[in-house]
Amino acid sequence: MTGNFGSPPLPHEAEIAVFGPGYGETIAVHAGNEVWMIVDSAVSADTGRPMVLDYLGQLGVDPKTAVRKLVVSHWDTDHILGLANTLEICKSAQVVMPSALFEDEVVKGICNISRGAGPVNPASEIQDVFAKIIAMPDDCVEYAVVDRDLVLGPVAEHVRFTCLSPTDGEISRCVERFTQRNRRSSRKRYHLPKPSENSVSIVLHCRFGEHHSAILGGDLEVQKSSDEVGWHCVIKRSKAVRFSKASCYKIAHHGSPTSDCDEIWSELLTANPFAAVTPYARGVTPRPNLDDIERILKHTSLAWLTAPPSDPPASVPPGGYWNLASIQKVAVPPPQGAVRFRVDMTDPHGVWRPEEFGNAKNLAEWLK
C-alpha cells in the first residue's frame, strides 16, 4: 500500500506497525537504534510487492541492512505471500521459523507437495522459501521454540524479544501429524497440511526497555482439552516466568473466538491495552465479525482494525487459494490499511501513540 507514513521512528522509539489488506498479515517492529524485525508477509494489490518492504522504503529505511530478523510465525497462506521476495531483499536478516518445520517428516511432507496448476498454490511460495533457506549458512536460520530469546544486535538496553510458543509438545504433535499424512496421502496433493489449532504458531513477547512491552499473537489458538499446548500453555508458563504484562497486543488469528479467552487479557495484558487486529475476508465467515468485535471491545476500547472485513467471494480461485494474481482478478480489490503504535522506550510514563493509515479504523467505529 502507498501513503504518507511520515518520518521513521527515532532511535529510542519502539514501533509496531500492523498491515492487513483483507487477505494477509504482516508486521514491522522497530527495536530501537534503526534495527527492525519483520513478522510474516503479505502483498500489496497496488504494487505487487511485500507491504512491509513498501512501507520501509517510504520511511527511507534500507531493508537490506536494517532488518535483522524475518519471523515466519507459521505457514498459512495469508502469512507467507511475498515471503520469498522479502528473503531476497533482506540480506542481513536471520530467518526465524517454528522448529517443527525443519523436522525430517515435515520437510519430507513439504517437499512432496505438488505445486498444482498455475500460481495460486501456496506450496510454490513455501517451497521457494525452503529452497532459499536451505542455501543459507547455518547461522542465518534460527529455530523458534518456547523461552528462546531472539537477539537483534545493537539495540537499546533492556530490549528483549522472547518466544512464548511453540512448546516441545506442540512440535512433537505437529511432527506426528505430518508423519501420519505422509503415510496415507497420495502423490497428488495440492495444499500444505495444516496443523489443527495452529499449535506451532510463533507468539512473541517484545520487551522495549523497563516499562513497555507487546505481544504478537500470531495465529495461536486455544485448546480446551489441554493446558500443555496453545494459549493455555502460554498463560500457564507466564505465571512461572513472570514476564511483564504487555500494553500492546497484535490480536491472534484475526479476532477469531478460537484464539481468544479471558485469561489472555487478564494474565498477559495490562488493563485496556492498545491492540490491532487484521481481517480475514476470504473465508466462509469473515473475521472479525460483529460478535468478535463486541467481544474484543469488552476487554479494550483501544483496538483498531487494519481494514474492513468483506463478504466472502462468490467463487474460489482454482486450487482454493488466494495470491496476488487471483486477488487482482477480483472486481473490487481487497481494502488495505495499517495501524502503527510508537512509544518512547526511555519514558517510564510514555503511552503508545496509535496512527491509522488507509482503511484502518478504531474497532468501535465498525459498530456504528
C-alpha positions as CSV (number, residue, x, y, z in Angstrom):
1,M,0.0,0.0,0.0
2,T,1.0,3.6,-0.5
3,G,0.5,6.5,1.8
4,N,2.1,9.3,3.8
5,F,3.8,7.4,6.6
6,G,5.9,10.4,7.7
7,S,9.3,10.0,9.3
8,P,11.0,6.8,10.7
9,P,11.0,6.3,14.4
10,L,13.7,7.9,16.5
11,P,16.5,5.6,17.8
12,H,14.9,5.5,21.2
13,E,11.3,4.8,19.9
14,A,9.7,1.4,19.7
15,E,7.3,0.8,16.9
16,I,4.8,-1.9,15.9
17,A,3.2,-1.4,12.5
18,V,0.5,-4.0,11.6
19,F,-0.7,-4.3,8.0
20,G,-3.8,-6.2,6.9
21,P,-5.1,-6.0,3.4
22,G,-8.2,-8.1,3.8
23,Y,-6.2,-11.2,2.9
24,G,-2.8,-11.4,4.5
25,E,-1.0,-10.1,7.6
26,T,2.5,-8.7,8.2
27,I,4.1,-6.7,11.0
28,A,7.1,-4.3,11.1
29,V,8.8,-3.9,14.5
30,H,11.4,-1.3,15.3
31,A,13.5,-2.4,18.2
32,G,15.5,0.8,18.6
33,N,18.7,2.2,17.0
34,E,17.4,1.6,13.4
35,V,17.1,-2.2,14.0
36,W,14.0,-3.8,12.5
37,M,12.2,-7.1,12.6
38,I,9.5,-8.3,10.1
39,V,6.9,-10.8,11.1
40,D,5.1,-12.7,8.2
41,S,4.4,-11.4,4.8
42,A,1.5,-10.0,2.8
43,V,1.5,-8.5,-0.7
44,S,0.0,-5.2,-1.8
45,A,-2.6,-5.2,-4.6
46,D,-1.3,-1.8,-5.5
47,T,2.4,-2.7,-6.1
48,G,2.6,-6.4,-6.1
49,R,5.4,-6.2,-3.6
50,P,5.5,-7.2,0.1
51,M,3.7,-4.5,2.0
52,V,6.4,-4.1,4.7
53,L,9.1,-3.5,2.1
54,D,7.0,-0.7,0.5
55,Y,6.5,0.7,4.0
56,L,10.2,0.7,5.0
57,G,11.1,2.2,1.6
58,Q,8.7,5.1,2.2
59,L,10.3,5.7,5.6
60,G,13.7,5.8,4.0
61,V,14.8,2.6,5.7
62,D,17.0,0.2,3.8
63,P,15.7,-3.3,4.5
64,K,19.0,-4.8,3.2
65,T,20.8,-3.7,6.3
66,A,18.1,-2.6,8.8
67,V,16.1,-5.8,9.0
68,R,17.8,-8.2,11.4
69,K,15.1,-10.8,11.9
70,L,12.4,-12.2,9.5
71,V,9.9,-14.2,11.5
72,V,7.6,-16.7,9.8
73,S,5.0,-17.4,12.5
74,H,3.5,-20.4,10.6
75,W,2.8,-21.4,7.0
76,D,-0.8,-20.5,6.5
77,T,-1.3,-18.9,3.0
78,D,-2.3,-15.5,4.3
79,H,1.0,-15.2,6.2
80,I,3.6,-16.3,3.6
81,L,2.7,-14.5,0.4
82,G,5.7,-12.5,-0.8
83,L,8.0,-14.1,1.7
84,A,10.5,-15.4,-1.0
85,N,10.8,-11.8,-2.3
86,T,11.3,-10.5,1.2
87,L,14.1,-13.0,1.8
88,E,15.9,-11.9,-1.3
89,I,15.8,-8.2,-0.3
90,C,16.6,-8.5,3.4
91,K,20.2,-9.6,3.1
92,S,21.2,-9.1,6.7
93,A,18.1,-10.8,8.2
94,Q,18.2,-14.1,10.1
95,V,15.1,-16.2,9.4
96,V,13.2,-17.4,12.4
97,M,10.7,-20.3,11.9
98,P,9.0,-22.8,14.1
99,S,11.5,-25.6,14.7
100,A,8.8,-28.1,13.7
101,L,9.2,-27.0,10.1
102,F,12.7,-28.5,10.0
103,E,11.9,-31.9,11.4
104,D,12.6,-34.6,8.8
105,E,8.9,-35.7,8.4
106,V,7.8,-32.1,8.0
107,V,10.4,-31.3,5.4
108,K,9.5,-34.5,3.5
109,G,5.9,-33.5,3.5
110,I,6.5,-30.0,2.2
111,C,9.0,-31.2,-0.5
112,N,6.5,-33.8,-1.8
113,I,3.6,-31.4,-2.1
114,S,2.6,-30.7,-5.7
115,R,2.6,-27.2,-6.9
116,G,-0.5,-27.8,-8.8
117,A,-1.6,-25.8,-11.9
118,G,-1.0,-22.1,-12.0
119,P,0.4,-19.6,-9.5
120,V,-2.4,-19.8,-6.9
121,N,-0.9,-22.6,-4.8
122,P,0.9,-21.5,-1.6
123,A,3.1,-24.6,-1.9
124,S,5.0,-22.7,-4.5
125,E,5.7,-19.9,-2.0
126,I,6.8,-22.1,0.9
127,Q,8.9,-24.4,-1.3
128,D,10.7,-21.4,-2.8
129,V,11.3,-20.1,0.7
130,F,12.6,-23.5,1.8
131,A,15.0,-23.6,-1.2
132,K,16.4,-20.2,-0.2
133,I,16.7,-21.2,3.5
134,I,18.5,-24.5,2.6
135,A,21.0,-22.5,0.7
136,M,21.7,-20.2,3.6
137,P,24.6,-20.6,6.1
138,D,23.5,-22.3,9.3
139,D,23.9,-19.1,11.3
140,C,21.3,-17.4,9.1
141,V,18.5,-19.6,10.3
142,E,17.1,-19.7,13.9
143,Y,14.5,-22.2,15.2
144,A,11.8,-20.8,17.4
145,V,10.9,-22.7,20.5
146,V,9.4,-21.6,23.8
147,D,11.6,-19.4,26.0
148,R,14.2,-18.7,23.3
149,D,15.3,-15.1,23.0
150,L,15.8,-13.5,19.6
151,V,19.0,-11.4,19.5
152,L,18.7,-8.5,17.1
153,G,22.1,-7.0,17.6
154,P,23.0,-3.5,18.8
155,V,19.5,-2.5,20.1
156,A,18.6,-0.3,23.0
157,E,19.3,-1.5,26.6
158,H,16.7,-3.9,28.0
159,V,15.2,-4.7,24.6
160,R,14.3,-8.4,24.6
161,F,12.2,-10.5,22.3
162,T,11.1,-13.9,23.6
163,C,9.3,-16.8,22.0
164,L,6.2,-17.8,24.1
165,S,5.4,-20.6,21.7
166,P,5.7,-23.2,20.3
167,T,6.5,-25.7,23.0
168,D,8.2,-29.0,22.7
169,G,4.9,-30.8,23.0
170,E,3.4,-28.7,20.2
171,I,6.3,-29.5,17.9
172,S,6.0,-33.3,18.6
173,R,2.3,-33.2,17.8
174,C,3.0,-31.4,14.6
175,V,5.6,-33.9,13.5
176,E,3.3,-36.8,14.3
177,R,0.5,-35.3,12.2
178,F,2.9,-34.8,9.2
179,T,4.1,-38.4,9.7
180,Q,0.6,-39.7,9.5
181,R,-0.3,-37.6,6.5
182,N,2.9,-38.7,4.7
183,R,1.9,-42.3,5.2
184,R,-1.6,-42.1,3.9
185,S,-1.5,-39.3,1.3
186,S,-1.5,-39.9,-2.4
187,R,1.1,-38.4,-4.6
188,K,-1.3,-35.7,-5.8
189,R,-1.5,-33.1,-3.0
190,Y,-2.2,-29.6,-3.8
191,H,-2.1,-27.8,-0.5
192,L,0.0,-27.7,2.7
193,P,-1.1,-29.9,5.5
194,K,-2.5,-27.5,8.2
195,P,-1.9,-28.4,11.8
196,S,-5.1,-28.2,13.8
197,E,-5.5,-25.3,16.2
198,N,-2.4,-23.6,14.7
199,S,-0.5,-25.1,17.6
200,V,3.0,-24.3,16.3
201,S,2.4,-20.7,15.5
202,I,5.1,-18.4,17.0
203,V,3.9,-16.0,19.7
204,L,6.4,-13.3,20.7
205,H,6.8,-11.2,23.9
206,C,8.6,-8.0,22.9
207,R,10.1,-6.0,25.8
208,F,11.1,-2.4,25.0
209,G,13.0,-1.0,27.9
210,E,11.9,-1.2,31.5
211,H,8.3,0.0,31.1
212,H,6.8,-1.1,27.7
213,S,6.1,-4.4,26.1
214,A,3.9,-6.0,23.4
215,I,2.7,-9.5,22.5
216,L,2.4,-10.5,18.9
217,G,-0.2,-13.3,18.9
218,G,0.4,-15.0,15.5
219,D,-2.5,-17.4,14.8
220,L,-2.2,-19.4,18.0
221,E,-5.4,-20.9,19.2
222,V,-7.0,-22.1,22.4
223,Q,-7.2,-25.8,23.1
224,K,-9.7,-26.5,25.8
225,S,-8.6,-30.1,26.2
226,S,-5.1,-29.3,27.4
227,D,-3.1,-26.6,29.1
228,E,0.2,-28.0,27.6
229,V,-0.4,-26.5,24.2
230,G,-1.9,-23.3,22.7
231,W,-2.8,-20.2,24.7
232,H,-3.5,-22.0,27.9
233,C,0.1,-23.2,27.9
234,V,1.4,-19.7,27.3
235,I,-0.7,-18.4,30.2
236,K,0.4,-21.3,32.5
237,R,4.1,-20.6,31.7
238,S,3.7,-16.8,32.1
239,K,2.8,-17.4,35.8
240,A,6.1,-19.2,36.3
241,V,8.4,-17.0,34.3
242,R,6.6,-13.8,35.4
243,F,7.5,-11.6,32.4
244,S,6.0,-8.1,32.3
245,K,2.4,-7.7,31.2
246,A,2.1,-6.2,27.7
247,S,0.4,-2.9,27.0
248,C,0.2,-3.6,23.3
249,Y,-1.2,-6.7,21.5
250,K,-1.5,-7.9,18.0
251,I,-4.7,-9.9,18.4
252,A,-4.4,-13.6,17.4
253,H,-6.0,-15.2,14.4
254,H,-8.0,-12.2,13.1
255,G,-10.0,-12.0,16.3
256,S,-11.5,-15.5,15.9
257,P,-13.1,-16.9,19.1
258,T,-11.0,-20.0,18.7
259,S,-7.9,-17.9,19.6
260,D,-9.3,-15.9,22.4
261,C,-10.1,-16.4,26.1
262,D,-10.5,-14.1,29.1
263,E,-7.1,-15.2,30.6
264,I,-5.2,-13.7,27.7
265,W,-6.5,-10.3,28.7
266,S,-6.3,-10.7,32.4
267,E,-3.0,-12.6,32.8
268,L,-0.8,-11.5,29.8
269,L,-2.0,-7.9,29.2
270,T,-2.4,-4.7,31.1
271,A,-5.9,-3.2,31.6
272,N,-7.3,-1.6,28.4
273,P,-4.3,-2.3,26.2
274,F,-3.6,-1.0,22.8
275,A,-4.5,-3.6,20.2
276,A,-4.6,-4.3,16.5
277,V,-6.4,-6.9,14.5
278,T,-6.2,-7.8,10.8
279,P,-9.2,-9.0,8.9
280,Y,-9.6,-12.3,7.1
281,A,-12.1,-11.6,4.3
282,R,-11.8,-14.8,2.2
283,G,-13.3,-17.4,4.5
284,V,-16.9,-18.6,4.8
285,T,-17.1,-16.4,7.9
286,P,-15.1,-13.2,7.5
287,R,-13.2,-12.2,10.6
288,P,-13.6,-10.3,12.8
289,N,-17.4,-10.4,12.6
290,L,-19.7,-8.3,14.8
291,D,-19.6,-10.8,17.6
292,D,-15.8,-10.8,17.5
293,I,-15.7,-7.0,17.6
294,E,-18.1,-6.8,20.6
295,R,-16.1,-9.5,22.5
296,I,-12.8,-7.6,21.9
297,L,-14.3,-4.3,22.9
298,K,-15.3,-5.8,26.3
299,H,-11.6,-6.1,27.0
300,T,-10.3,-2.8,25.5
301,S,-11.5,0.3,23.8
302,L,-8.1,1.0,22.3
303,A,-8.4,-1.6,19.5
304,W,-8.0,-1.0,15.8
305,L,-8.9,-3.0,12.7
306,T,-6.5,-2.5,9.8
307,A,-9.1,-2.9,7.1
308,P,-12.8,-3.8,6.9
309,P,-13.8,-7.4,6.6
310,S,-15.9,-8.0,3.5
311,D,-18.3,-10.6,2.3
312,P,-16.7,-13.9,1.1
313,P,-16.2,-14.1,-2.7
314,A,-18.8,-15.8,-4.8
315,S,-16.2,-18.2,-6.1
316,V,-12.9,-19.5,-5.0
317,P,-9.9,-19.5,-7.4
318,P,-8.5,-22.8,-8.8
319,G,-6.9,-24.8,-6.1
320,G,-8.8,-23.0,-3.4
321,Y,-6.1,-20.4,-2.6
322,W,-5.7,-16.7,-3.0
323,N,-2.5,-14.9,-4.0
324,L,-1.7,-11.6,-5.7
325,A,-2.7,-12.9,-9.2
326,S,-6.1,-14.1,-8.1
327,I,-6.8,-11.1,-5.8
328,Q,-6.2,-8.7,-8.8
329,K,-8.8,-10.5,-10.8
330,V,-11.5,-9.6,-8.3
331,A,-13.6,-6.6,-9.4
332,V,-13.1,-4.8,-6.2
333,P,-9.5,-5.3,-4.7
334,P,-9.4,-6.0,-1.0
335,P,-9.2,-2.9,1.1
336,Q,-5.8,-2.2,2.6
337,G,-4.8,-0.5,5.8
338,A,-2.3,-0.3,8.6
339,V,-2.2,0.6,12.3
340,R,1.1,1.9,13.8
341,F,2.0,2.2,17.5
342,R,5.0,4.1,18.7
343,V,6.3,4.8,22.2
344,D,9.4,6.4,23.8
345,M,11.2,3.4,25.4
346,T,13.1,5.7,27.8
347,D,9.9,7.4,29.2
348,P,8.5,5.5,32.2
349,H,5.2,7.3,31.8
350,G,5.1,7.0,28.0
351,V,2.0,5.8,26.2
352,W,1.7,4.1,22.9
353,R,0.7,6.6,20.1
354,P,-1.7,5.0,17.6
355,E,-1.9,6.1,14.0
356,E,-4.3,4.9,11.3
357,F,-3.4,4.5,7.6
358,G,-5.5,3.6,4.6
359,N,-8.8,1.9,5.6
360,A,-7.8,1.4,9.3
361,K,-10.3,2.4,12.0
362,N,-10.9,2.1,15.7
363,L,-12.8,-1.1,16.2
364,A,-15.7,0.7,17.9
365,E,-16.4,2.6,14.7
366,W,-17.3,-0.6,12.9
367,L,-20.3,-1.0,15.2
368,K,-21.8,2.4,14.3
